[in-house]
Amino acid sequence: MNLFKQKVTYYYDEEFGTFNYSTTHPMKPLRVAITDDLVGHYGLKQYMNCIDQSFVQTYIKRVDEDVLTQFHSYEYIDLIKIITPENKCQYEDQLYRFNFMEDCPVLDRLFDFCLCQTSGSVGAACVIADQKSNIAINWSGGLHHAKQSEASGFCYVNDCVLGILELLKTYQRVLYVDIDIHHGDGVEEAFYLTDRVMTCSFHKFKEYFPGTGHIDDVGHDKGKYYAVNFPLNEGLNDDSIQYIFKPVIDKIMENFRPDVVMLQGGTDSLSGDRLGCFNLSIKGHGTCIEYLKKFNVPIIMVGGGGYTLRNVPRCWTYETSLALNVPIQDNIPDESDYKVYFGPEYKLHLPISNMEEQNSKDYLEKNIVQILENLKQITPGCAQIDHHAIGKESRQKVDYQELFSEYRDNREEMQIEQNQDQQE
């Protein structure tokens, strides 16, 4: 098969499964290795262009600290480059400054981990921008909490932001959709002032990490109404996610008219997640990618949260099959090297729990109405870029500092203003 002959590109690097947060930490990079094993034994790789970090480094020249510092501060990346479990005692002040706490420990080979994860999302953006594929998948990505100079929520480098910045070199408008149970705060914050990126997050709200994502947080300045937040209560089920997802996405597509979509598919919104409190089935989670595909807009699919090891690979393998339109059997393949993780059922799909759905139809409808009213403020269709005239070597240069420097200067003032608006 010639590379890029297929419509779907799939990224996985074998090194990724060797990284480890700690024995007791809920984040397990192994889940991506298990996903890759399952994808392979279901026979899905024959339908995709399969790439790894070495290919990305060749295809787009290099993903290194210069790419990471398109969003992250130089001081922060410099620390990530030199810090190790052995020398971390020498950098206690910087670790505190950059929020390396219990949830974000100092990993062995941390810089390599960040490069491996980011290569998939930046590489996916390049493949999409060069029109080599319609869908690009990086299940090792989706670490949406990382800030410019801050590790947060198990996330060190925000590959979502870096992938979107790469897309902005070619496309005028990018839509970021987040169905992780946690609010996509790092991505929203990065693009809070621009009308070129719309962020749309469906997440658990109230007394839940990271504590952001109020429905009234809609963006600021040129970015006003370009941040969409749907706060939810515990127990979100399949019927509810379909009830809210479709009208919100329909209105975004109608008014924002994105050129490309990035979907953060965190699986901690599944029933039975170790840290989650939603009640979605794998099929219910997958309806989001199925619905986005109907708009015939290029899609990048990245991973995210997911802390019950046996559930994450099930979901991402199923959604890889949805991206390909290739049905797969419910029985886990006998050849899987990790089949022991899927017992005793050895099935792809599992029943959901009897958790109570605490999102009433009235509550969901009220939020839908408010969000749709906000989206009416968006002027449909800005100037288009001639995508066909832009190749890999002639993409626009996007200066992140120029686009979004106001955010850092006005962050405290904006927060005060938002708090006042919410109190009123």
N, C-alpha and C positions, 0 to 999 in steps of 0.2 A: 504493500500500500504506500503510495506517495504521501509524504507529509502534507497536511492541510487539504487532502482530498475530501475528508469528511466534514460535516457541518458542526461537530462537537469536538472541542479540544479539552483534554483532561490532564491535569497536572498532579503528579505525585513524585516526591523524591524519597528514595529509600532511607536516607539519613534521618528523615523527620521522626520516624518511629523509634529512633534510638535516644531521643531527648527525654528527660525526666525531671519533673518539678520536684517531687519527693515521694516517698512511699505513701505517705498519708494525705498528700494533696489531692483534691478532687479532679484537677485538670490532668488528663492523661493523653499525651501525644500518641500513645499506642493506639488509641481509638481510630486514628487516621490510617495507621498501618493495617488494622483489622478491616476497615472499610475498603482499602485498596485490595486486600486479599479476597474479600467477598465480591467486589466488582470484577476481579479477574476470574474467579471460579464460576460466576454466573455467565461468563463469556461476553461481557459487555465491552471489553477493551478492543475487540476486533472491529467495533463500529465507531471508534473514536481515534483522534490523533492524540497519542499519549506522549507527554513531554515531562521533563524533569528539570532540576535546577541548572544542570550543565547545558541543556538546550537553551534555556532562557538566557543564560549568560552569553551564549553565542549569538542568539537571535537578536537581542536588543543591546548587544555589546557587553554591558555589565550592570548587575545590581549590586551596589556597594554602599558605603557610607554617604556618597554623593546623592544617591537616590533617597536614602533614609532621611537626609537633612533637607530634602525638599519640603518636608513638613516638620520634622522633629528638630529640636535645637542641637547645635553642635556640641554643647557641653553634655547634654543628655546622651547622645550617641557615643561621644568619647568615653563616657563611663561604661556604657554597655560593651564597648570594645575591649576594655581592660579588666573589668571586674570578673572575679572567679570566686567559687566557694572558699578557696584557700586564702585569697588576699582581701576578702571583703572587710575584715576588721580594720584595714588601713583606710577605708573610705566611708566610715560611719556617717560623717556629716553629709556627704553627697548622697548616700543611700537614703538618708532621712529626707533630704531636700527633694529627691526625685521619687519619693513615695515607694521605695522598696520595702514593703512590709511583709507580714505573714502571707498575705494572699499573692504577693509578687516576690517570691524568694529569688535569690541569686542562683541561676541555673549554671551547671557546667556547660561550657560552649554557648553561652547566651547569645553572643553576636552571631554565631553560625545559625542558631535557632531562628533569630530574627530575619536573617538573609534568606533562609530556606522558606520560611513562611511568606515573606514579602515577594520573593521571586515568582511565586505562583500567581499572586494577584496582579502584580505589575505585568508579568508575562501574559496573563489572560487579557489584560487591557490592550496590550500591543497586538495580540492575535485578533481581537475584535476590531480594533482600529484599522488594522491592515486588511480587514474583510476576509480573513482566512477561515473564520468560523462564525456561526451564528450564536453559539453558546460556548462558553468557556467555564470550566469547573476547577475550583481550588478548595478542596475540603480542609486543607491545612490552614486556610486563612480565616478571615472573619473576626479578628480580635479587635473589637470595635470600641473598647473602653480607653485605650491608650491616648494620652494627650500629648501636646507638643513637648512638654518637659516633665512628664509624669507617667509612671507605670500605674496601672489601675485594673482591678478586677481580673487578674490573671493575664493581663495584656501588657506587653512591653512596647511593641511597635505597631502602629495602626495601619495594617496593610490595606484596609478598606479605603482610607483617605489617600494613601499613596497610589492605589489603583485608580481611584477617581481622578486624581491629579494627572495621571497619564492619559486618561480618557479625555480630559479637558483640552489636551493638546490637539485633539482632532474634532471633538464633538462640542456643540454649543450647550446642550442641556443633558444632564445626567440625573437619573432618578435612583436613589438609594432606598431600598425597602428592607426593613429589619423585622423578622418574626421570632427572634430570640426572646426569651421571657424577660430579659433585662433591657432596659432602655439603651438605645445606641447613642449614648451621650458623647463619646469622643468624635464620632462622625458628624453629629449635629453641630457640636461646638465648632468644629473646623470650618463648616460652611454656613455658619449662622448669618453671615452678612451678605451672601451672594445670591443672585437669582439664577445662577447657572446650574446649581445643584439643589435638588429638592430631596430632603430626608423625610422618610415616613416610617415611623416606628410603632408597632403594636406590642405592648409590654405590660407587665404587672406594675402597678403603681401603689403608693402608700406603704410606708414601713418596709421598703424593699430596695435593695441595692440597684442602681446608684442613687436613688431618691430624686431623680430628675424625670422630665418628660411629662409635665403638666399639659393638659389640653390647650391651655392659654399660651404656652410657649410656642410661638409661631414664626420666630425669626425676627430680624431687626434690620432697619435701614433698607437697602436694596433687597435684602433677604426676607423682608416681612411677608408672611404667609407661605414661605418656601420651606418651613419646618412644620411637619404634620405629626402630631402625637396623639395616639389613641390609648389612654390609660385604662387598664383593666383590673378586675378583681380576680380572686382565686377561682379555679375550676373551669376556666375557659374550655369549651368543648368544640367538637367538629362543626356542629350546626352554627355556633356563635361566630367562629372564625370566618366561615363562609358568609354569614349574614353581614359582617362588618367589612370584610376585605373587598368584596366585589364593588359596592358603591363608592368606597373611597378611592380605589384604584381606577375605576371608570372615570371619576371626575378628574383625577390627576392626569390621566392619559388625555382626556378631552381638553383640559386647559393648559397644563404644563407642556404636553407633547414632547416627552423625552426622546432623545436620539438613541439612548442606550440605558439599560437598567442593571444595577447591581443588587442581587438579592442575598442578604445575610440570613442563612438558614440555620440559626442556632437550634439545637434539638432539646435544649432544656425546657422548651415549651411542651414537650411530650408528656403523656401520662407516666407517672412513676419515676420522673427524674429525681436524682439524689438531692438536688438543690432547688428544684422547681416546684410549682404548685398549680400548673395548668393541667388539662386533662385531654390533650389532643392525641388522636391515634396517628400512626404513621401515614395513613391515607389522608387524614384530615390535614396534617402538616403539608403533605404533597399537593393538596389542592391549590396552594398558593403559587407554586411554580407552574402548575397546569394552567391556571388562570392568566398568569403573566405571559405565557407562551402564545396565547390567543391574539395578542396585539402585534405579533410579528416584528418585535423590536429586539435587537441583539441583547443577550443576557449574560452577565457574569454571575455565577453561583459560588458563594464562599461559605465556609463553615461557621464556626462560632462556638457557643456554649453547648453543653451536653455532658452530663456527669454520671449517667448510668451506663457503664461500658458496653453492656449488651444491647442497648437500644440505639446508640449513635450510629454504628455501622449499618444496622438494619435500615434506618431512615435514609441515610445518605446514599446507600446502594439503591434503594427504591427510587429516590429522586434522580439518581443518575439514569436509571432506566426510563423515567418519565422524560428526561431531557432528550433521550434517544428515540422515544416512541417504540421501545423494545420491551414487550411484556416479559416478566420473569416469574418463575414458579415460587410458590409460598415455602416449599421445603428448602431449608438451608443445604447447599451442595455438600455431599459427603466428603469431597476433596478439600474443603476449607481447612487451612492450617489452624484456624482458631475456632473450630466447630464447638469445642467445649464451652465457649462463652455463651452459646445460644441454647443450651439445654435448660430445662428438660424438654421444652416444646420443639426445638429445632425448626421453628417456623419463622418466616420473615415478619409476619404481622401478628401482633398480640392484642388481646382485648384491653380496653381501657378500664380504669378503676371506677368505683361507684362514688367518686368525689362529687360533692354538690356543686352545681353551676351557680356561682354567686354573681353572675352578670345577667341581670334581668333584661328582657327585651326593651322595656322602657328606658333603662340606663343606656343600653347600646344605641337605641334610636336617638336619644338626646345627643349623644356624642357624635353620631353620624351627621345629624342636622347641623351641629355647630361646625364640624369640619368642612362639610360641603359649602356652608356659607362663607367660611374663610377662603376656600378654594375659588369661589366666584370672584375674589379680588384679583386673581391672577389674570394677566392679559394673555390670551391665547396666542402662542406662536411668536417667537422673536425671530431675528434674522437667522437664516440658515447658513451653515458652512457647506461648501461643496466638498463632500467627503471623498469623492472620486479623484479630486485634484490634489489630495493630501496624501503623500506616501510617508514611509517610515522616516526618511531623511529630511522631509520638508514640513513636518508637523509644526503647528504654532508653538511658540515658546510661552509657557505659562509660569509667571512669577508668583509663587504662592504669597510671598511677603507683600507684594504690591496689591494682590487681590484682597487679602484678608488681614492686613496689619492693624486695621482699625479695631478689630475684635479685641486684641490684647489690651489696647489703650482704653477701651470703653467698657471692658468686661464688668468691672465693679459697678459702674454707673447703670449699665443695662440691667444688672441683677436687682438693683434697688428699684428701678422703674417697673420691672416685671412683678416684683413683690407688691408694689403699690397697686398695680392694675388688678392683681388677683384678690387683694383685700377689698377693693371696691366692688 
